[in-house]
Amino acid sequence: MYGTRTIGILLVLTLCSLGQAAVQVDGNLAEWGITQGSGGHLVYNGYNYIYPSQPPTSGKKDVADVSGFGKVFFHAEDSDDSLGLSALIGPNHGGQHFDGEFLGVAFRGDGLWIAIATGQRPDNGKAEFEPGDIRIETSAGVFGIETGGGEGNTSLHVKTVQTGDHGSTYNLNGSGYASSVTDLPGRAAGSLYSTQDSDWIVNNTPGSNNVRAQVQGGTYEGLIDYVYSASSGYNYHAFLEARVPYGDLGNALIKKVSWAPSCANDVLEYTWPEGQPPIPEPASAVVWSILAAAGFASLWWRGKSRGAA
C-alpha cells in the first residue's frame, strides 16, 4: 500500500513540475524573462538592462537561469528606444527601427530554442521593415530559418507570421532600405535549410561588414516551430521565436546563432568556440527515470513492511 501511495505522489509531483516548465513557441517572450517596463523599454529577467551597441561596446553577452529553459545564453544590446534613423546602433546607423535588442538561445530536451527582440516592426514603414533570417552555424554546417515578414506599412500595428506563411526576400537599395519585397509562396516562413555561404545574400551596405542576413538557397530540411509577433501593446518592439529539433540539425554541435535585419545595421550573435552539444535526453526520459526511482522506493517500503511484520 505504501509503495503504491509513494508512486502516486511522486507521479503527481512530477507531472505538476513538468506543467510549470511548459513553454510554447508563441512570440510571447515573457517566458524568457522579457517584459516591458516604464516608457516602453524592455526589461530582461527582472532587470532594466540597457546595453547599447554603440562602439566600442557591443552590448552584454552572458548566461541567465530562466525557469522553463534552464540556462539561457543571451546577447542583449537594447539601445535607447527614442533613437532616430541617424543614431549609431552598431555596426551601423538606423536607430530603434533597426535595433537588434535581444537574442536568447536555450538547449532543452525538445530542441534548440531561439528568441529575438528587435525594433523591426511592420509599422516602421515599407523602407524600414526588413527582418533578416536566423542563421545557425554548427559542426555539420550552416543552417538558415526563413522568417518571412512581408511588406511594411505605417498603419500595420499588429502582425503575426507563423510557420507555413509566405517567406520574403527584401531587396535593398544602396543605403540599406527596402526598396521592394519579393513574396515567396513556395518558401514558407519557418522553413529550415542547410546552406553554403553562397546560399546567403551578402550585404554590401556600407559599414555592415558583409554580413549574411538573408538566406535564399540551400537544401530544404523541413518546417520547424516558428512565429514572428508585433502587437500594439509593444509600440517599439517585435519578437521572433523558434524551436529546432536537434535531429534537423544533424545532432551537431552548435557553434553560433545570429540574427540581423537584412541591412545588417545591427547584429545579434552568440558564439560557442568549442561547440555546444544538444541535450539528448527528452523530458519523457526524465519522467521514466523518476518513475523507476519510485519503483525502487516502493520495493523498499514493502520490504520494510514485511520485516516489521
C-alpha positions, 0 to 999 in steps of 0.5 A: 500500500505504501509503495503504491501511495509513494508512486502516486505522489511522486507521479503527481509531483512530477507531472505538476513540475513538468506543467510549470516548465511548459513553454510554447513557441508563441512570440510571447517572450515573457517566458524568457524573462522579457517584459516591458517596463516604464516608457516602453523599454524592455526589461530582461529577467527582472532587470532594466538592462540597457546595453547599447551597441554603440562602439566600442561596446557591443552590448552584454553577452552572458548566461541567465537561469530562466525557469522553463529553459534552464540556462539561457545564453543571451546577447542583449544590446537594447539601445535607447528606444527614442533613437532616430534613423541617424543614431549609431546602433552598431555596426551601423546607423538606423536607430530603434527601427533597426535595433537588434535588442535581444537574442536568447538561445536555450538547449532543452530536451525538445530542441534548440530554442531561439528568441529575438527582440528587435525594433523591426516592426511592420509599422516602421514603414515599407523602407524600414521593415526588413527582418533578416533570417536566423542563421545557425552555424554548427559542426555539420554546417550552416543552417538558415530559418526563413522568417518571412515578414512581408511588406511594411506599412505605417498603419500595420500595428499588429502582425503575426507570421507563423510557420507555413506563411509566405517567406520574403526576400527584401531587396535593398537599395544602396543605403540599406532600405527596402526598396521592394519585397519579393513574396515567396509562396513556395518558401514558407516562413519557418522553413529550415535549410542547410546552406553554403555561404553562397546560399546567403545574400551578402550585404554590401551596405556600407559599414555592415561588414558583409554580413549574411542576413538573408538566406535564399538557397540551400537544401530544404530540411523541413518546417520547424516551430516558428512565429514572428509577433508585433502587437500594439501593446509593444509600440517599439518592439517585435519578437521572433521565436523558434524551436529546432529539433536537434535531429534537423540539425544533424545532432551537431554541435552548435557553434553560433546563432545570429540574427540581423535585419537584412541591412545588417545595421545591427547584429545579434550573435552568440558564439560557442568556440568549442561547440555546444552539444544538444541535450539528448535526453527528452523530458519523457526520459526524465519522467521514466527515470523518476518513475523507476526511482519510485519503483525502487522506493516502493520495493523498499517500503514493502520490504520494510513492511514485511520485516516489521511484520 
